[in-house]
Amino acid sequence: MSTISGKLEERVAIIEAEVARLKSKLKVVSFPTIPWWEKIAGTVIIFMKTLK
């Protein structure tokens, strides 16, 4: 049983390292500061003016 336990601990350690690596990649990705609906609001206004 101790070898199974050791293998499980090793696999968990590998998974934890991978999760830490993925989390660090997520921190690099920045989210837009302006929500999409505010970003397109100007486009909609311009479009509406062209319809007149």
All heavy atoms as atom14 arrays in JSON, in Angstrom:
{
  "sequence": "MSTISGKLEERVAIIEAEVARLKSKLKVVSFPTIPWWEKIAGTVIIFMKTLK",
  "atom14_mask": [
    [1, 1, 1, 1, 1, 1, 1, 1, 0, 0, 0, 0, 0, 0],
    [1, 1, 1, 1, 1, 1, 0, 0, 0, 0, 0, 0, 0, 0],
    [1, 1, 1, 1, 1, 1, 1, 0, 0, 0, 0, 0, 0, 0],
    [1, 1, 1, 1, 1, 1, 1, 1, 0, 0, 0, 0, 0, 0],
    [1, 1, 1, 1, 1, 1, 0, 0, 0, 0, 0, 0, 0, 0],
    [1, 1, 1, 1, 0, 0, 0, 0, 0, 0, 0, 0, 0, 0],
    [1, 1, 1, 1, 1, 1, 1, 1, 1, 0, 0, 0, 0, 0],
    [1, 1, 1, 1, 1, 1, 1, 1, 0, 0, 0, 0, 0, 0],
    [1, 1, 1, 1, 1, 1, 1, 1, 1, 0, 0, 0, 0, 0],
    [1, 1, 1, 1, 1, 1, 1, 1, 1, 0, 0, 0, 0, 0],
    [1, 1, 1, 1, 1, 1, 1, 1, 1, 1, 1, 0, 0, 0],
    [1, 1, 1, 1, 1, 1, 1, 0, 0, 0, 0, 0, 0, 0],
    [1, 1, 1, 1, 1, 0, 0, 0, 0, 0, 0, 0, 0, 0],
    [1, 1, 1, 1, 1, 1, 1, 1, 0, 0, 0, 0, 0, 0],
    [1, 1, 1, 1, 1, 1, 1, 1, 0, 0, 0, 0, 0, 0],
    [1, 1, 1, 1, 1, 1, 1, 1, 1, 0, 0, 0, 0, 0],
    [1, 1, 1, 1, 1, 0, 0, 0, 0, 0, 0, 0, 0, 0],
    [1, 1, 1, 1, 1, 1, 1, 1, 1, 0, 0, 0, 0, 0],
    [1, 1, 1, 1, 1, 1, 1, 0, 0, 0, 0, 0, 0, 0],
    [1, 1, 1, 1, 1, 0, 0, 0, 0, 0, 0, 0, 0, 0],
    [1, 1, 1, 1, 1, 1, 1, 1, 1, 1, 1, 0, 0, 0],
    [1, 1, 1, 1, 1, 1, 1, 1, 0, 0, 0, 0, 0, 0],
    [1, 1, 1, 1, 1, 1, 1, 1, 1, 0, 0, 0, 0, 0],
    [1, 1, 1, 1, 1, 1, 0, 0, 0, 0, 0, 0, 0, 0],
    [1, 1, 1, 1, 1, 1, 1, 1, 1, 0, 0, 0, 0, 0],
    [1, 1, 1, 1, 1, 1, 1, 1, 0, 0, 0, 0, 0, 0],
    [1, 1, 1, 1, 1, 1, 1, 1, 1, 0, 0, 0, 0, 0],
    [1, 1, 1, 1, 1, 1, 1, 0, 0, 0, 0, 0, 0, 0],
    [1, 1, 1, 1, 1, 1, 1, 0, 0, 0, 0, 0, 0, 0],
    [1, 1, 1, 1, 1, 1, 0, 0, 0, 0, 0, 0, 0, 0],
    [1, 1, 1, 1, 1, 1, 1, 1, 1, 1, 1, 0, 0, 0],
    [1, 1, 1, 1, 1, 1, 1, 0, 0, 0, 0, 0, 0, 0],
    [1, 1, 1, 1, 1, 1, 1, 0, 0, 0, 0, 0, 0, 0],
    [1, 1, 1, 1, 1, 1, 1, 1, 0, 0, 0, 0, 0, 0],
    [1, 1, 1, 1, 1, 1, 1, 0, 0, 0, 0, 0, 0, 0],
    [1, 1, 1, 1, 1, 1, 1, 1, 1, 1, 1, 1, 1, 1],
    [1, 1, 1, 1, 1, 1, 1, 1, 1, 1, 1, 1, 1, 1],
    [1, 1, 1, 1, 1, 1, 1, 1, 1, 0, 0, 0, 0, 0],
    [1, 1, 1, 1, 1, 1, 1, 1, 1, 0, 0, 0, 0, 0],
    [1, 1, 1, 1, 1, 1, 1, 1, 0, 0, 0, 0, 0, 0],
    [1, 1, 1, 1, 1, 0, 0, 0, 0, 0, 0, 0, 0, 0],
    [1, 1, 1, 1, 0, 0, 0, 0, 0, 0, 0, 0, 0, 0],
    [1, 1, 1, 1, 1, 1, 1, 0, 0, 0, 0, 0, 0, 0],
    [1, 1, 1, 1, 1, 1, 1, 0, 0, 0, 0, 0, 0, 0],
    [1, 1, 1, 1, 1, 1, 1, 1, 0, 0, 0, 0, 0, 0],
    [1, 1, 1, 1, 1, 1, 1, 1, 0, 0, 0, 0, 0, 0],
    [1, 1, 1, 1, 1, 1, 1, 1, 1, 1, 1, 0, 0, 0],
    [1, 1, 1, 1, 1, 1, 1, 1, 0, 0, 0, 0, 0, 0],
    [1, 1, 1, 1, 1, 1, 1, 1, 1, 0, 0, 0, 0, 0],
    [1, 1, 1, 1, 1, 1, 1, 0, 0, 0, 0, 0, 0, 0],
    [1, 1, 1, 1, 1, 1, 1, 1, 0, 0, 0, 0, 0, 0],
    [1, 1, 1, 1, 1, 1, 1, 1, 1, 0, 0, 0, 0, 0]
  ],
  "atom14_positions": [
    [[0.82, -1.21, 0.0], [0.0, 0.0, 0.0], [0.86, 1.27, 0.0], [0.43, 2.27, -0.51], [-0.91, 0.03, 1.24], [-2.18, -0.75, 1.1], [-3.31, 0.1, 0.02], [-4.8, -0.66, 0.5], [0.0, 0.0, 0.0], [0.0, 0.0, 0.0], [0.0, 0.0, 0.0], [0.0, 0.0, 0.0], [0.0, 0.0, 0.0], [0.0, 0.0, 0.0]],
    [[2.02, 1.23, 0.57], [2.83, 2.43, 0.66], [3.27, 2.92, -0.72], [3.43, 4.12, -0.92], [4.05, 2.21, 1.56], [4.88, 1.23, 0.98], [0.0, 0.0, 0.0], [0.0, 0.0, 0.0], [0.0, 0.0, 0.0], [0.0, 0.0, 0.0], [0.0, 0.0, 0.0], [0.0, 0.0, 0.0], [0.0, 0.0, 0.0], [0.0, 0.0, 0.0]],
    [[3.46, 2.02, -1.68], [3.85, 2.47, -3.02], [2.69, 3.18, -3.72], [2.92, 4.14, -4.44], [4.31, 1.28, -3.89], [3.25, 0.33, -3.98], [5.54, 0.64, -3.32], [0.0, 0.0, 0.0], [0.0, 0.0, 0.0], [0.0, 0.0, 0.0], [0.0, 0.0, 0.0], [0.0, 0.0, 0.0], [0.0, 0.0, 0.0], [0.0, 0.0, 0.0]],
    [[1.48, 2.7, -3.48], [0.32, 3.38, -4.05], [0.19, 4.78, -3.45], [-0.04, 5.76, -4.16], [-0.97, 2.56, -3.81], [-0.91, 1.26, -4.62], [-2.2, 3.36, -4.2], [-2.06, 0.31, -4.33], [0.0, 0.0, 0.0], [0.0, 0.0, 0.0], [0.0, 0.0, 0.0], [0.0, 0.0, 0.0], [0.0, 0.0, 0.0], [0.0, 0.0, 0.0]],
    [[0.37, 4.86, -2.16], [0.3, 6.15, -1.47], [1.38, 7.1, -1.99], [1.13, 8.28, -2.23], [0.45, 5.93, 0.03], [0.66, 7.14, 0.7], [0.0, 0.0, 0.0], [0.0, 0.0, 0.0], [0.0, 0.0, 0.0], [0.0, 0.0, 0.0], [0.0, 0.0, 0.0], [0.0, 0.0, 0.0], [0.0, 0.0, 0.0], [0.0, 0.0, 0.0]],
    [[2.58, 6.57, -2.17], [3.69, 7.39, -2.68], [3.43, 7.88, -4.09], [3.72, 9.03, -4.43], [0.0, 0.0, 0.0], [0.0, 0.0, 0.0], [0.0, 0.0, 0.0], [0.0, 0.0, 0.0], [0.0, 0.0, 0.0], [0.0, 0.0, 0.0], [0.0, 0.0, 0.0], [0.0, 0.0, 0.0], [0.0, 0.0, 0.0], [0.0, 0.0, 0.0]],
    [[2.87, 6.99, -4.93], [2.56, 7.38, -6.3], [1.47, 8.45, -6.34], [1.54, 9.38, -7.14], [2.13, 6.16, -7.12], [3.28, 5.25, -7.48], [2.82, 4.1, -8.34], [3.99, 3.19, -8.68], [3.59, 2.1, -9.57], [0.0, 0.0, 0.0], [0.0, 0.0, 0.0], [0.0, 0.0, 0.0], [0.0, 0.0, 0.0], [0.0, 0.0, 0.0]],
    [[0.48, 8.29, -5.46], [-0.58, 9.3, -5.4], [-0.03, 10.65, -4.97], [-0.38, 11.68, -5.55], [-1.68, 8.86, -4.43], [-2.74, 7.94, -5.0], [-3.69, 7.48, -3.89], [-3.52, 8.62, -6.1], [0.0, 0.0, 0.0], [0.0, 0.0, 0.0], [0.0, 0.0, 0.0], [0.0, 0.0, 0.0], [0.0, 0.0, 0.0], [0.0, 0.0, 0.0]],
    [[0.84, 10.65, -3.98], [1.44, 11.9, -3.52], [2.25, 12.55, -4.62], [2.22, 13.77, -4.8], [2.31, 11.65, -2.29], [1.51, 11.36, -1.03], [2.4, 11.1, 0.18], [3.6, 11.43, 0.15], [1.87, 10.56, 1.17], [0.0, 0.0, 0.0], [0.0, 0.0, 0.0], [0.0, 0.0, 0.0], [0.0, 0.0, 0.0], [0.0, 0.0, 0.0]],
    [[2.97, 11.73, -5.38], [3.77, 12.25, -6.49], [2.88, 12.86, -7.57], [3.15, 13.95, -8.07], [4.61, 11.12, -7.08], [5.51, 11.55, -8.21], [6.29, 10.39, -8.8], [6.44, 9.35, -8.12], [6.74, 10.53, -9.95], [0.0, 0.0, 0.0], [0.0, 0.0, 0.0], [0.0, 0.0, 0.0], [0.0, 0.0, 0.0], [0.0, 0.0, 0.0]],
    [[1.79, 12.17, -7.89], [0.87, 12.67, -8.91], [0.19, 13.96, -8.45], [0.01, 14.9, -9.24], [-0.17, 11.61, -9.26], [0.46, 10.43, -10.01], [-0.53, 9.35, -10.29], [-1.47, 9.79, -11.32], [-2.52, 9.09, -11.71], [-2.77, 7.92, -11.19], [-3.33, 9.56, -12.64], [0.0, 0.0, 0.0], [0.0, 0.0, 0.0], [0.0, 0.0, 0.0]],
    [[-0.18, 14.02, -7.18], [-0.81, 15.24, -6.64], [0.17, 16.4, -6.7], [-0.19, 17.52, -7.06], [-1.33, 15.01, -5.2], [-1.7, 16.31, -4.54], [-2.51, 14.06, -5.22], [0.0, 0.0, 0.0], [0.0, 0.0, 0.0], [0.0, 0.0, 0.0], [0.0, 0.0, 0.0], [0.0, 0.0, 0.0], [0.0, 0.0, 0.0], [0.0, 0.0, 0.0]],
    [[1.43, 16.14, -6.4], [2.45, 17.19, -6.45], [2.61, 17.71, -7.88], [2.74, 18.92, -8.11], [3.78, 16.67, -5.92], [0.0, 0.0, 0.0], [0.0, 0.0, 0.0], [0.0, 0.0, 0.0], [0.0, 0.0, 0.0], [0.0, 0.0, 0.0], [0.0, 0.0, 0.0], [0.0, 0.0, 0.0], [0.0, 0.0, 0.0], [0.0, 0.0, 0.0]],
    [[2.58, 16.8, -8.85], [2.69, 17.2, -10.26], [1.49, 18.05, -10.66], [1.63, 19.09, -11.32], [2.81, 15.95, -11.17], [4.16, 15.27, -10.93], [2.64, 16.32, -12.64], [4.29, 13.9, -11.56], [0.0, 0.0, 0.0], [0.0, 0.0, 0.0], [0.0, 0.0, 0.0], [0.0, 0.0, 0.0], [0.0, 0.0, 0.0], [0.0, 0.0, 0.0]],
    [[0.31, 17.64, -10.25], [-0.91, 18.39, -10.57], [-0.89, 19.76, -9.9], [-1.25, 20.77, -10.52], [-2.18, 17.6, -10.16], [-2.31, 16.37, -11.07], [-3.42, 18.46, -10.23], [-3.37, 15.39, -10.63], [0.0, 0.0, 0.0], [0.0, 0.0, 0.0], [0.0, 0.0, 0.0], [0.0, 0.0, 0.0], [0.0, 0.0, 0.0], [0.0, 0.0, 0.0]],
    [[-0.45, 19.82, -8.66], [-0.36, 21.11, -7.97], [0.6, 22.05, -8.68], [0.34, 23.25, -8.8], [0.06, 20.91, -6.52], [-1.04, 20.33, -5.64], [-0.57, 20.01, -4.23], [0.65, 19.86, -4.0], [-1.44, 19.92, -3.35], [0.0, 0.0, 0.0], [0.0, 0.0, 0.0], [0.0, 0.0, 0.0], [0.0, 0.0, 0.0], [0.0, 0.0, 0.0]],
    [[1.72, 21.51, -9.14], [2.69, 22.34, -9.87], [2.08, 22.86, -11.17], [2.28, 24.02, -11.54], [3.96, 21.53, -10.15], [0.0, 0.0, 0.0], [0.0, 0.0, 0.0], [0.0, 0.0, 0.0], [0.0, 0.0, 0.0], [0.0, 0.0, 0.0], [0.0, 0.0, 0.0], [0.0, 0.0, 0.0], [0.0, 0.0, 0.0], [0.0, 0.0, 0.0]],
    [[1.34, 22.01, -11.86], [0.69, 22.43, -13.11], [-0.36, 23.51, -12.85], [-0.46, 24.48, -13.59], [0.05, 21.22, -13.8], [-0.61, 21.52, -15.11], [0.36, 21.92, -16.21], [1.58, 21.74, -16.05], [-0.1, 22.45, -17.23], [0.0, 0.0, 0.0], [0.0, 0.0, 0.0], [0.0, 0.0, 0.0], [0.0, 0.0, 0.0], [0.0, 0.0, 0.0]],
    [[-1.14, 23.35, -11.79], [-2.14, 24.35, -11.43], [-1.47, 25.69, -11.12], [-1.93, 26.75, -11.57], [-3.01, 23.87, -10.25], [-3.84, 25.0, -9.68], [-3.9, 22.72, -10.68], [0.0, 0.0, 0.0], [0.0, 0.0, 0.0], [0.0, 0.0, 0.0], [0.0, 0.0, 0.0], [0.0, 0.0, 0.0], [0.0, 0.0, 0.0], [0.0, 0.0, 0.0]],
    [[-0.36, 25.64, -10.4], [0.37, 26.87, -10.08], [0.88, 27.54, -11.36], [0.81, 28.76, -11.51], [1.52, 26.57, -9.14], [0.0, 0.0, 0.0], [0.0, 0.0, 0.0], [0.0, 0.0, 0.0], [0.0, 0.0, 0.0], [0.0, 0.0, 0.0], [0.0, 0.0, 0.0], [0.0, 0.0, 0.0], [0.0, 0.0, 0.0], [0.0, 0.0, 0.0]],
    [[1.36, 26.73, -12.31], [1.85, 27.26, -13.57], [0.71, 27.92, -14.37], [0.86, 29.01, -14.91], [2.48, 26.14, -14.41], [3.16, 26.61, -15.68], [3.72, 25.44, -16.47], [2.68, 24.61, -17.06], [2.02, 24.91, -18.19], [2.3, 26.01, -18.84], [1.09, 24.1, -18.65], [0.0, 0.0, 0.0], [0.0, 0.0, 0.0], [0.0, 0.0, 0.0]],
    [[-0.44, 27.27, -14.39], [-1.58, 27.82, -15.12], [-2.09, 29.1, -14.46], [-2.47, 30.05, -15.15], [-2.71, 26.78, -15.2], [-2.41, 25.58, -16.08], [-3.5, 24.52, -15.93], [-2.26, 25.99, -17.53], [0.0, 0.0, 0.0], [0.0, 0.0, 0.0], [0.0, 0.0, 0.0], [0.0, 0.0, 0.0], [0.0, 0.0, 0.0], [0.0, 0.0, 0.0]],
    [[-2.1, 29.14, -13.13], [-2.52, 30.36, -12.43], [-1.59, 31.52, -12.75], [-2.05, 32.66, -12.91], [-2.56, 30.12, -10.92], [-3.78, 29.39, -10.45], [-3.78, 29.29, -8.93], [-5.04, 28.63, -8.42], [-5.04, 28.55, -6.94], [0.0, 0.0, 0.0], [0.0, 0.0, 0.0], [0.0, 0.0, 0.0], [0.0, 0.0, 0.0], [0.0, 0.0, 0.0]],
    [[-0.31, 31.25, -12.84], [0.64, 32.32, -13.16], [0.4, 32.84, -14.57], [0.57, 34.02, -14.85], [2.08, 31.86, -12.98], [2.44, 30.94, -13.98], [0.0, 0.0, 0.0], [0.0, 0.0, 0.0], [0.0, 0.0, 0.0], [0.0, 0.0, 0.0], [0.0, 0.0, 0.0], [0.0, 0.0, 0.0], [0.0, 0.0, 0.0], [0.0, 0.0, 0.0]],
    [[-0.01, 31.95, -15.49], [-0.32, 32.39, -16.85], [-1.58, 33.26, -16.85], [-1.67, 34.22, -17.61], [-0.55, 31.19, -17.76], [0.7, 30.57, -18.28], [0.37, 29.53, -19.33], [1.63, 29.07, -20.02], [1.34, 28.14, -21.11], [0.0, 0.0, 0.0], [0.0, 0.0, 0.0], [0.0, 0.0, 0.0], [0.0, 0.0, 0.0], [0.0, 0.0, 0.0]],
    [[-2.54, 32.93, -16.01], [-3.77, 33.72, -15.95], [-3.5, 35.13, -15.46], [-4.16, 36.07, -15.88], [-4.8, 33.05, -15.03], [-5.56, 31.89, -15.62], [-6.48, 31.27, -14.57], [-6.38, 32.32, -16.82], [0.0, 0.0, 0.0], [0.0, 0.0, 0.0], [0.0, 0.0, 0.0], [0.0, 0.0, 0.0], [0.0, 0.0, 0.0], [0.0, 0.0, 0.0]],
    [[-2.55, 35.28, -14.57], [-2.23, 36.61, -14.06], [-1.64, 37.49, -15.15], [-1.78, 38.71, -15.11], [-1.26, 36.51, -12.89], [-1.9, 35.94, -11.65], [-0.93, 35.83, -10.5], [-1.6, 35.17, -9.31], [-0.67, 34.96, -8.21], [0.0, 0.0, 0.0], [0.0, 0.0, 0.0], [0.0, 0.0, 0.0], [0.0, 0.0, 0.0], [0.0, 0.0, 0.0]],
    [[-1.02, 36.88, -16.14], [-0.42, 37.64, -17.24], [-1.51, 38.21, -18.14], [-1.38, 39.3, -18.67], [0.55, 36.74, -18.05], [1.03, 37.43, -19.3], [1.72, 36.32, -17.17], [0.0, 0.0, 0.0], [0.0, 0.0, 0.0], [0.0, 0.0, 0.0], [0.0, 0.0, 0.0], [0.0, 0.0, 0.0], [0.0, 0.0, 0.0], [0.0, 0.0, 0.0]],
    [[-2.59, 37.47, -18.3], [-3.69, 37.91, -19.16], [-4.42, 39.04, -18.46], [-4.87, 38.9, -17.34], [-4.67, 36.74, -19.44], [-5.86, 37.22, -20.24], [-3.97, 35.61, -20.14], [0.0, 0.0, 0.0], [0.0, 0.0, 0.0], [0.0, 0.0, 0.0], [0.0, 0.0, 0.0], [0.0, 0.0, 0.0], [0.0, 0.0, 0.0], [0.0, 0.0, 0.0]],
    [[-4.53, 40.17, -19.12], [-5.24, 41.28, -18.51], [-6.62, 41.4, -19.13], [-6.8, 41.2, -20.32], [-4.46, 42.58, -18.69], [-4.36, 42.88, -20.06], [0.0, 0.0, 0.0], [0.0, 0.0, 0.0], [0.0, 0.0, 0.0], [0.0, 0.0, 0.0], [0.0, 0.0, 0.0], [0.0, 0.0, 0.0], [0.0, 0.0, 0.0], [0.0, 0.0, 0.0]],
    [[-7.56, 41.73, -18.31], [-8.93, 41.9, -18.77], [-9.15, 43.35, -19.17], [-8.55, 44.25, -18.59], [-9.91, 41.48, -17.68], [-9.82, 40.01, -17.36], [-9.14, 39.57, -16.25], [-10.4, 39.08, -18.21], [-9.04, 38.22, -15.98], [-10.32, 37.73, -17.94], [-9.63, 37.29, -16.82], [0.0, 0.0, 0.0], [0.0, 0.0, 0.0], [0.0, 0.0, 0.0]],
    [[-9.99, 43.58, -20.15], [-10.23, 44.97, -20.57], [-10.78, 45.81, -19.42], [-11.57, 45.32, -18.62], [-11.25, 44.84, -21.7], [-11.73, 43.44, -21.7], [-10.78, 42.63, -20.87], [0.0, 0.0, 0.0], [0.0, 0.0, 0.0], [0.0, 0.0, 0.0], [0.0, 0.0, 0.0], [0.0, 0.0, 0.0], [0.0, 0.0, 0.0], [0.0, 0.0, 0.0]],
    [[-10.36, 47.05, -19.37], [-10.81, 47.92, -18.29], [-12.2, 48.49, -18.6], [-12.91, 48.88, -17.69], [-9.82, 49.07, -18.06], [-9.63, 49.76, -19.29], [-8.48, 48.54, -17.57], [0.0, 0.0, 0.0], [0.0, 0.0, 0.0], [0.0, 0.0, 0.0], [0.0, 0.0, 0.0], [0.0, 0.0, 0.0], [0.0, 0.0, 0.0], [0.0, 0.0, 0.0]],
    [[-12.53, 48.54, -19.86], [-13.84, 49.06, -20.26], [-14.73, 47.87, -20.66], [-14.34, 47.09, -21.52], [-13.72, 50.02, -21.46], [-12.79, 51.19, -21.11], [-15.08, 50.53, -21.9], [-12.46, 52.08, -22.29], [0.0, 0.0, 0.0], [0.0, 0.0, 0.0], [0.0, 0.0, 0.0], [0.0, 0.0, 0.0], [0.0, 0.0, 0.0], [0.0, 0.0, 0.0]],
    [[-15.9, 47.74, -20.05], [-16.8, 46.65, -20.44], [-17.2, 46.76, -21.91], [-17.28, 47.86, -22.46], [-18.02, 46.85, -19.54], [-17.56, 47.72, -18.43], [-16.45, 48.56, -18.98], [0.0, 0.0, 0.0], [0.0, 0.0, 0.0], [0.0, 0.0, 0.0], [0.0, 0.0, 0.0], [0.0, 0.0, 0.0], [0.0, 0.0, 0.0], [0.0, 0.0, 0.0]],
    [[-17.48, 45.63, -22.52], [-17.79, 45.61, -23.96], [-18.99, 46.48, -24.31], [-19.01, 47.11, -25.35], [-17.99, 44.18, -24.46], [-19.19, 43.49, -23.87], [-19.23, 42.71, -22.75], [-20.52, 43.53, -24.37], [-20.5, 42.27, -22.53], [-21.32, 42.75, -23.51], [-21.14, 44.14, -25.46], [-22.69, 42.58, -23.69], [-22.5, 43.95, -25.65], [-23.25, 43.18, -24.78]],
    [[-19.98, 46.53, -23.42], [-21.18, 47.3, -23.74], [-20.89, 48.8, -23.77], [-21.51, 49.54, -24.49], [-22.34, 46.97, -22.81], [-22.04, 47.2, -21.36], [-22.19, 48.35, -20.66], [-21.51, 46.25, -20.44], [-21.8, 48.19, -19.35], [-21.37, 46.89, -19.18], [-21.14, 44.91, -20.52], [-20.89, 46.25, -18.06], [-20.66, 44.28, -19.39], [-20.54, 44.95, -18.17]],
    [[-19.93, 49.24, -22.95], [-19.55, 50.64, -23.0], [-18.67, 50.92, -24.22], [-18.71, 52.0, -24.8], [-18.81, 51.04, -21.73], [-19.71, 51.12, -20.51], [-18.96, 51.51, -19.25], [-17.81, 51.96, -19.35], [-19.56, 51.36, -18.17], [0.0, 0.0, 0.0], [0.0, 0.0, 0.0], [0.0, 0.0, 0.0], [0.0, 0.0, 0.0], [0.0, 0.0, 0.0]],
    [[-17.9, 49.94, -24.61], [-17.0, 50.08, -25.75], [-17.79, 50.25, -27.05], [-17.43, 51.03, -27.91], [-16.09, 48.85, -25.82], [-14.9, 49.0, -26.7], [-14.04, 47.77, -26.55], [-12.7, 47.96, -27.19], [-11.85, 46.8, -27.02], [0.0, 0.0, 0.0], [0.0, 0.0, 0.0], [0.0, 0.0, 0.0], [0.0, 0.0, 0.0], [0.0, 0.0, 0.0]],
    [[-18.89, 49.51, -27.18], [-19.66, 49.58, -28.42], [-20.72, 50.68, -28.38], [-21.35, 50.96, -29.4], [-20.33, 48.24, -28.77], [-21.42, 47.87, -27.77], [-19.31, 47.15, -28.91], [-22.35, 46.79, -28.27], [0.0, 0.0, 0.0], [0.0, 0.0, 0.0], [0.0, 0.0, 0.0], [0.0, 0.0, 0.0], [0.0, 0.0, 0.0], [0.0, 0.0, 0.0]],
    [[-20.93, 51.31, -27.25], [-21.97, 52.34, -27.14], [-21.74, 53.45, -28.15], [-22.67, 53.91, -28.8], [-22.02, 52.89, -25.72], [0.0, 0.0, 0.0], [0.0, 0.0, 0.0], [0.0, 0.0, 0.0], [0.0, 0.0, 0.0], [0.0, 0.0, 0.0], [0.0, 0.0, 0.0], [0.0, 0.0, 0.0], [0.0, 0.0, 0.0], [0.0, 0.0, 0.0]],
    [[-20.51, 53.89, -28.3], [-20.21, 54.94, -29.28], [-20.5, 54.48, -30.69], [-20.98, 55.24, -31.52], [0.0, 0.0, 0.0], [0.0, 0.0, 0.0], [0.0, 0.0, 0.0], [0.0, 0.0, 0.0], [0.0, 0.0, 0.0], [0.0, 0.0, 0.0], [0.0, 0.0, 0.0], [0.0, 0.0, 0.0], [0.0, 0.0, 0.0], [0.0, 0.0, 0.0]],
    [[-20.22, 53.23, -30.98], [-20.48, 52.69, -32.32], [-21.96, 52.69, -32.62], [-22.38, 53.04, -33.73], [-19.93, 51.24, -32.4], [-18.57, 51.24, -32.0], [-20.05, 50.68, -33.78], [0.0, 0.0, 0.0], [0.0, 0.0, 0.0], [0.0, 0.0, 0.0], [0.0, 0.0, 0.0], [0.0, 0.0, 0.0], [0.0, 0.0, 0.0], [0.0, 0.0, 0.0]],
    [[-22.78, 52.34, -31.65], [-24.23, 52.31, -31.83], [-24.75, 53.72, -32.08], [-25.59, 53.94, -32.95], [-24.93, 51.65, -30.63], [-26.44, 51.78, -30.72], [-24.52, 50.2, -30.5], [0.0, 0.0, 0.0], [0.0, 0.0, 0.0], [0.0, 0.0, 0.0], [0.0, 0.0, 0.0], [0.0, 0.0, 0.0], [0.0, 0.0, 0.0], [0.0, 0.0, 0.0]],
    [[-24.24, 54.68, -31.34], [-24.68, 56.07, -31.51], [-24.34, 56.56, -32.91], [-25.17, 57.17, -33.6], [-24.06, 56.98, -30.43], [-24.66, 56.63, -29.07], [-24.26, 58.44, -30.76], [-23.96, 57.27, -27.9], [0.0, 0.0, 0.0], [0.0, 0.0, 0.0], [0.0, 0.0, 0.0], [0.0, 0.0, 0.0], [0.0, 0.0, 0.0], [0.0, 0.0, 0.0]],
    [[-23.13, 56.27, -33.37], [-22.73, 56.68, -34.72], [-23.61, 56.02, -35.76], [-24.07, 56.64, -36.72], [-21.23, 56.37, -34.96], [-20.36, 57.26, -34.08], [-20.86, 56.52, -36.43], [-18.9, 56.86, -34.03], [0.0, 0.0, 0.0], [0.0, 0.0, 0.0], [0.0, 0.0, 0.0], [0.0, 0.0, 0.0], [0.0, 0.0, 0.0], [0.0, 0.0, 0.0]],
    [[-23.89, 54.75, -35.56], [-24.76, 54.01, -36.49], [-26.15, 54.61, -36.54], [-26.73, 54.79, -37.6], [-24.81, 52.54, -36.09], [-25.75, 51.72, -36.93], [-25.43, 51.38, -38.23], [-26.96, 51.29, -36.42], [-26.29, 50.64, -39.01], [-27.84, 50.54, -37.19], [-27.5, 50.21, -38.49], [0.0, 0.0, 0.0], [0.0, 0.0, 0.0], [0.0, 0.0, 0.0]],
    [[-26.7, 54.94, -35.39], [-28.03, 55.51, -35.32], [-28.07, 56.88, -36.03], [-29.06, 57.21, -36.68], [-28.5, 55.66, -33.87], [-28.65, 54.34, -33.14], [-29.86, 53.26, -33.89], [-31.36, 54.0, -33.3], [0.0, 0.0, 0.0], [0.0, 0.0, 0.0], [0.0, 0.0, 0.0], [0.0, 0.0, 0.0], [0.0, 0.0, 0.0], [0.0, 0.0, 0.0]],
    [[-27.0, 57.66, -35.91], [-26.94, 58.97, -36.58], [-26.91, 58.8, -38.09], [-27.47, 59.62, -38.82], [-25.72, 59.76, -36.11], [-25.88, 60.31, -34.71], [-24.67, 61.11, -34.31], [-24.83, 61.68, -32.91], [-23.67, 62.47, -32.51], [0.0, 0.0, 0.0], [0.0, 0.0, 0.0], [0.0, 0.0, 0.0], [0.0, 0.0, 0.0], [0.0, 0.0, 0.0]],
    [[-26.28, 57.75, -38.58], [-26.2, 57.54, -40.02], [-27.55, 57.12, -40.6], [-27.79, 57.29, -41.79], [-25.14, 56.48, -40.4], [-25.49, 55.25, -39.78], [-23.77, 56.92, -39.98], [0.0, 0.0, 0.0], [0.0, 0.0, 0.0], [0.0, 0.0, 0.0], [0.0, 0.0, 0.0], [0.0, 0.0, 0.0], [0.0, 0.0, 0.0], [0.0, 0.0, 0.0]],
    [[-28.43, 56.59, -39.76], [-29.75, 56.18, -40.23], [-30.69, 57.35, -40.45], [-31.67, 57.23, -41.17], [-30.38, 55.18, -39.26], [-29.69, 53.81, -39.14], [-30.4, 52.96, -38.1], [-29.69, 53.09, -40.48], [0.0, 0.0, 0.0], [0.0, 0.0, 0.0], [0.0, 0.0, 0.0], [0.0, 0.0, 0.0], [0.0, 0.0, 0.0], [0.0, 0.0, 0.0]],
    [[-30.4, 58.47, -39.8], [-31.3, 59.64, -39.91], [-31.23, 60.3, -41.25], [-30.4, 60.33, -42.01], [-30.97, 60.65, -38.81], [-31.38, 60.16, -37.47], [-31.1, 61.22, -36.43], [-31.55, 60.73, -35.06], [-31.32, 61.71, -34.03], [0.0, 0.0, 0.0], [0.0, 0.0, 0.0], [0.0, 0.0, 0.0], [0.0, 0.0, 0.0], [0.0, 0.0, 0.0]]
  ]
}
